Amino acid sequence: MIGADLALAALMNRAADAYQTSPPAYITYTERTHVVGANRTEDIDRTVAVRTADNFAVMHDLPQGAVRTGPAFPVIPLFDPFSSFSFSYFANLKRVDITFHPGTPFRMTLPPASEPGIDAIVPYFSEWAPRYAPDSTPDALHLVIDPTARVANSFYPAEVVEDPQTQLPKRVVLRVNGSDEVIALDYGIVDGHWLITHGSFSSTQHVFGFSFKVDAEVTYSDFAFPATAPDPRLAGSPTPSASASPTEVPQR
Protein backbone atom coordinates (compact mmCIF):
# COMPACT_ATOMS: atom_id res chain seq x y z
CA MET A 1 0.00 0.00 0.00
CA ILE A 2 1.02 3.63 -0.39
CA GLY A 3 2.36 5.44 2.65
CA ALA A 4 -0.11 6.32 5.37
CA ASP A 5 0.72 10.03 5.05
CA LEU A 6 -0.19 10.04 1.36
CA ALA A 7 -3.35 8.00 2.00
CA LEU A 8 -4.49 10.47 4.66
CA ALA A 9 -3.72 13.49 2.45
CA ALA A 10 -5.73 12.04 -0.46
CA LEU A 11 -8.62 11.15 1.86
CA MET A 12 -8.65 14.68 3.28
CA ASN A 13 -8.82 16.11 -0.25
CA ARG A 14 -11.73 13.84 -1.17
CA ALA A 15 -13.54 14.89 2.01
CA ALA A 16 -13.00 18.58 1.19
CA ASP A 17 -14.35 18.02 -2.32
CA ALA A 18 -17.45 16.26 -0.96
CA TYR A 19 -18.01 19.04 1.57
CA GLN A 20 -17.62 21.93 -0.88
CA THR A 21 -19.13 20.52 -4.09
CA SER A 22 -22.80 21.51 -4.43
CA PRO A 23 -23.61 21.80 -0.71
CA PRO A 24 -27.32 22.09 0.08
CA ALA A 25 -28.46 25.61 0.90
CA TYR A 26 -30.73 24.32 3.68
CA ILE A 27 -31.07 21.08 5.61
CA THR A 28 -33.99 19.97 7.73
CA TYR A 29 -33.75 16.93 9.99
CA THR A 30 -34.66 15.39 13.32
CA GLU A 31 -32.02 14.98 16.00
CA ARG A 32 -32.23 12.91 19.13
CA THR A 33 -29.56 13.59 21.75
CA HIS A 34 -29.07 11.57 24.92
CA VAL A 35 -26.88 13.10 27.64
CA VAL A 36 -25.56 11.23 30.68
CA GLY A 37 -23.55 12.89 33.44
CA ALA A 38 -23.48 14.05 37.05
CA ASN A 39 -25.87 11.25 38.09
CA ARG A 40 -28.62 12.39 35.71
CA THR A 41 -29.76 11.79 32.16
CA GLU A 42 -31.46 14.07 29.67
CA ASP A 43 -33.00 13.54 26.25
CA ILE A 44 -32.98 16.49 23.86
CA ASP A 45 -35.14 15.78 20.81
CA ARG A 46 -35.59 18.46 18.17
CA THR A 47 -36.54 19.18 14.62
CA VAL A 48 -33.95 21.42 13.01
CA ALA A 49 -33.86 23.63 9.94
CA VAL A 50 -30.40 25.06 9.25
CA ARG A 51 -28.94 27.44 6.71
CA THR A 52 -25.60 25.90 5.82
CA ALA A 53 -23.90 29.13 4.70
CA ASP A 54 -23.51 30.32 8.29
CA ASN A 55 -24.79 27.43 10.45
CA PHE A 56 -27.84 29.42 11.58
CA ALA A 57 -30.68 27.15 12.65
CA VAL A 58 -34.26 27.18 13.88
CA MET A 59 -34.71 24.35 16.40
CA HIS A 60 -38.03 23.13 17.78
CA ASP A 61 -37.98 21.04 20.96
CA LEU A 62 -40.14 17.94 20.60
CA PRO A 63 -42.94 17.19 21.00
CA GLN A 64 -44.27 20.75 21.42
CA GLY A 65 -41.61 22.65 23.29
CA ALA A 66 -39.60 25.83 22.88
CA VAL A 67 -38.31 27.20 19.60
CA ARG A 68 -34.68 28.28 19.62
CA THR A 69 -32.45 29.96 17.06
CA GLY A 70 -28.68 30.00 16.73
CA PRO A 71 -25.94 27.56 15.71
CA ALA A 72 -27.22 24.03 15.07
CA PHE A 73 -26.95 21.96 18.25
CA PRO A 74 -24.78 20.04 18.83
CA VAL A 75 -23.05 19.94 15.40
CA ILE A 76 -24.38 20.77 11.94
CA PRO A 77 -24.49 17.48 9.96
CA LEU A 78 -22.67 19.11 7.01
CA PHE A 79 -19.18 19.23 8.52
CA ASP A 80 -15.64 18.52 7.34
CA PRO A 81 -13.80 17.08 10.39
CA PHE A 82 -10.41 17.98 8.89
CA SER A 83 -11.25 21.68 8.71
CA SER A 84 -10.07 24.50 10.95
CA PHE A 85 -13.14 24.31 13.17
CA SER A 86 -13.53 25.47 16.76
CA PHE A 87 -15.43 23.52 19.40
CA SER A 88 -15.99 23.92 23.13
CA TYR A 89 -18.02 21.71 25.44
CA PHE A 90 -19.16 22.39 29.00
CA ALA A 91 -21.74 20.68 31.18
CA ASN A 92 -23.05 21.05 34.69
CA LEU A 93 -26.05 19.81 36.62
CA LYS A 94 -28.59 21.90 34.69
CA ARG A 95 -27.30 22.53 31.21
CA VAL A 96 -25.01 21.45 28.41
CA ASP A 97 -23.23 24.19 26.46
CA ILE A 98 -21.68 23.39 23.10
CA THR A 99 -20.13 26.07 20.92
CA PHE A 100 -19.25 24.93 17.43
CA HIS A 101 -18.04 26.93 14.44
CA PRO A 102 -17.27 25.12 11.16
CA GLY A 103 -13.98 26.07 9.55
CA THR A 104 -12.21 26.05 6.22
CA PRO A 105 -11.32 22.61 4.79
CA PHE A 106 -7.67 21.73 4.42
CA ARG A 107 -6.39 20.71 1.01
CA MET A 108 -3.06 19.03 0.41
CA THR A 109 -1.23 19.91 -2.81
CA LEU A 110 -0.17 16.60 -4.33
CA PRO A 111 1.70 16.41 -7.65
CA PRO A 112 0.44 13.74 -10.08
CA ALA A 113 2.20 10.44 -9.65
CA SER A 114 2.80 10.29 -13.40
CA GLU A 115 4.83 13.51 -13.48
CA PRO A 116 8.24 12.85 -15.11
CA GLY A 117 11.06 12.36 -12.65
CA ILE A 118 8.83 11.53 -9.68
CA ASP A 119 9.33 8.06 -8.27
CA ALA A 120 7.38 8.53 -5.05
CA ILE A 121 5.19 11.10 -3.29
CA VAL A 122 5.78 11.45 0.45
CA PRO A 123 3.62 14.09 2.17
CA TYR A 124 4.74 15.08 5.63
CA PHE A 125 2.41 16.07 8.47
CA SER A 126 4.22 18.06 11.13
CA GLU A 127 1.40 17.70 13.69
CA TRP A 128 0.04 14.22 12.92
CA ALA A 129 1.78 10.86 12.64
CA PRO A 130 -0.60 8.54 10.70
CA ARG A 131 -0.16 4.78 10.44
CA TYR A 132 -2.27 1.93 9.12
CA ALA A 133 -4.41 -0.07 11.54
CA PRO A 134 -3.90 -3.85 11.34
CA ASP A 135 -7.22 -4.37 9.51
CA SER A 136 -6.58 -1.68 6.89
CA THR A 137 -6.64 -2.70 3.21
CA PRO A 138 -5.99 -0.74 -0.01
CA ASP A 139 -9.76 -0.72 -0.68
CA ALA A 140 -10.87 0.12 2.87
CA LEU A 141 -8.42 2.34 4.67
CA HIS A 142 -8.28 2.39 8.45
CA LEU A 143 -5.83 4.97 9.75
CA VAL A 144 -4.69 5.56 13.33
CA ILE A 145 -3.10 8.94 13.96
CA ASP A 146 -0.86 10.01 16.83
CA PRO A 147 -0.26 13.65 17.71
CA THR A 148 3.28 14.98 17.50
CA ALA A 149 4.90 17.36 19.96
CA ARG A 150 3.46 20.26 17.93
CA VAL A 151 -0.10 19.43 19.03
CA ALA A 152 -1.07 20.95 22.38
CA ASN A 153 -4.59 21.03 23.85
CA SER A 154 -6.33 20.91 20.49
CA PHE A 155 -8.38 18.43 18.49
CA TYR A 156 -6.68 16.07 16.08
CA PRO A 157 -8.10 13.17 14.00
CA ALA A 158 -7.07 10.13 16.04
CA GLU A 159 -8.78 7.52 13.84
CA VAL A 160 -10.25 7.55 10.34
CA VAL A 161 -12.17 4.70 8.68
CA GLU A 162 -12.88 4.90 4.95
CA ASP A 163 -16.04 3.75 3.24
CA PRO A 164 -14.76 1.47 0.43
CA GLN A 165 -17.71 2.35 -1.81
CA THR A 166 -17.52 6.15 -1.62
CA GLN A 167 -13.81 6.48 -0.68
CA LEU A 168 -14.90 9.05 1.89
CA PRO A 169 -14.58 8.83 5.67
CA LYS A 170 -17.39 6.86 7.25
CA ARG A 171 -16.06 7.29 10.80
CA VAL A 172 -13.75 9.93 12.27
CA VAL A 173 -12.66 10.03 15.90
CA LEU A 174 -11.34 13.38 17.13
CA ARG A 175 -9.40 13.64 20.37
CA VAL A 176 -7.82 16.45 22.36
CA ASN A 177 -4.17 15.99 23.19
CA GLY A 178 -3.77 16.28 26.95
CA SER A 179 -7.37 15.53 27.93
CA ASP A 180 -10.03 12.83 27.66
CA GLU A 181 -12.30 14.88 25.36
CA VAL A 182 -13.43 12.77 22.40
CA ILE A 183 -15.78 13.35 19.46
CA ALA A 184 -16.72 10.35 17.28
CA LEU A 185 -18.61 11.03 14.05
CA ASP A 186 -20.27 8.52 11.72
CA TYR A 187 -20.96 9.62 8.13
CA GLY A 188 -23.22 8.47 5.33
CA ILE A 189 -24.38 9.61 1.91
CA VAL A 190 -27.91 11.04 1.98
CA ASP A 191 -29.36 12.14 -1.38
CA GLY A 192 -25.83 12.64 -2.67
CA HIS A 193 -24.64 14.66 0.34
CA TRP A 194 -21.88 13.50 2.71
CA LEU A 195 -23.37 14.07 6.17
CA ILE A 196 -23.01 13.11 9.81
CA THR A 197 -25.66 10.55 10.71
CA HIS A 198 -24.54 9.80 14.27
CA GLY A 199 -22.11 11.30 16.75
CA SER A 200 -20.91 10.96 20.32
CA PHE A 201 -19.16 13.37 22.67
CA SER A 202 -17.34 12.56 25.88
CA SER A 203 -15.45 14.71 28.36
CA THR A 204 -14.68 15.06 32.06
CA GLN A 205 -16.06 18.32 33.44
CA HIS A 206 -14.78 20.22 36.46
CA VAL A 207 -17.33 22.42 38.26
CA PHE A 208 -16.90 24.04 41.69
CA GLY A 209 -14.32 21.49 42.79
CA PHE A 210 -16.31 18.50 41.49
CA SER A 211 -15.34 16.31 38.53
CA PHE A 212 -17.75 14.17 36.56
CA LYS A 213 -17.84 12.46 33.18
CA VAL A 214 -20.40 13.62 30.62
CA ASP A 215 -21.35 11.53 27.59
CA ALA A 216 -23.68 12.69 24.83
CA GLU A 217 -24.92 10.73 21.82
CA VAL A 218 -26.84 12.23 18.91
CA THR A 219 -28.62 10.55 15.99
CA TYR A 220 -29.78 12.45 12.90
CA SER A 221 -32.70 11.29 10.74
CA ASP A 222 -35.47 12.48 8.40
CA PHE A 223 -33.15 14.58 6.24
CA ALA A 224 -34.55 16.89 3.57
CA PHE A 225 -32.85 19.53 1.44
CA PRO A 226 -35.27 22.33 0.51
CA ALA A 227 -34.14 24.73 -2.19
CA THR A 228 -35.74 27.72 -0.45
CA ALA A 229 -35.78 28.75 3.19
CA PRO A 230 -38.01 26.32 5.12
CA ASP A 231 -38.56 28.99 7.79
CA PRO A 232 -38.79 32.78 7.27
CA ARG A 233 -36.07 33.29 9.88
CA LEU A 234 -33.62 31.49 7.60
CA ALA A 235 -34.29 33.77 4.64
CA GLY A 236 -32.06 36.72 3.80
CA SER A 237 -28.35 37.17 4.30
CA PRO A 238 -26.27 35.67 7.10
CA THR A 239 -25.99 36.19 10.03
CA PRO A 240 -28.98 37.01 12.30
CA SER A 241 -28.41 37.07 16.03
CA ALA A 242 -29.55 34.18 18.18
CA SER A 243 -32.79 34.65 20.10
CA ALA A 244 -31.91 32.04 22.74
CA SER A 245 -29.12 29.68 23.61
CA PRO A 246 -29.54 26.58 21.42
CA THR A 247 -27.46 24.54 23.84
CA GLU A 248 -29.58 24.82 26.94
CA VAL A 249 -30.97 21.54 28.15
CA PRO A 250 -34.77 21.84 28.37
CA GLN A 251 -35.92 21.55 31.94
CA ARG A 252 -38.95 19.31 32.27
BELDAUR-V563485 format. One record per backbone hydrogen bond with DSSP energy under -1.0 kcal/mol. NH is the residue of the N-H (numbers start at 0). CO is the residue of the C=O. Records with the same first field share a line. If there is no record, write none. Layout:
NH = CO / CO
This chain:
6 = 2
7 = 3
8 = 4
9 = 5
10 = 6
11 = 7
12 = 8
13 = 9
14 = 10
15 = 11
16 = 12
17 = 13
18 = 14
19 = 15
20 = 16
26 = 49
27 = 223
28 = 47
29 = 220
30 = 45
31 = 218
32 = 43
33 = 216
34 = 41
35 = 214
36 = 39
39 = 36
41 = 34
43 = 32
45 = 30
46 = 59
47 = 28
48 = 57
49 = 26
50 = 55
51 = 24
54 = 50
55 = 50
56 = 69
57 = 48
58 = 67
59 = 46
60 = 65
61 = 44
64 = 60
67 = 58
69 = 56
78 = 76
82 = 79
83 = 103
84 = 82
85 = 100
87 = 98
89 = 96
91 = 94
96 = 89
98 = 87
100 = 85
114 = 111
117 = 114
128 = 145
130 = 143
132 = 141
135 = 132
136 = 139
142 = 159
143 = 130
144 = 157
145 = 128
147 = 126
150 = 147
155 = 174
157 = 172
158 = 172
159 = 142
160 = 170
161 = 140
162 = 167
166 = 162
169 = 160
170 = 160
171 = 184
172 = 158
173 = 182
174 = 155
175 = 180
176 = 153
178 = 175
181 = 201
182 = 173
183 = 199
184 = 171
185 = 197
186 = 169
187 = 194
189 = 192
192 = 189
194 = 187
195 = 76
196 = 185
197 = 185
198 = 217
199 = 183
200 = 215
201 = 181
202 = 213
204 = 211
206 = 209
209 = 206
211 = 204
213 = 202
214 = 35
215 = 200
216 = 33
217 = 198
218 = 31
219 = 196
220 = 29
223 = 27
233 = 230
234 = 231
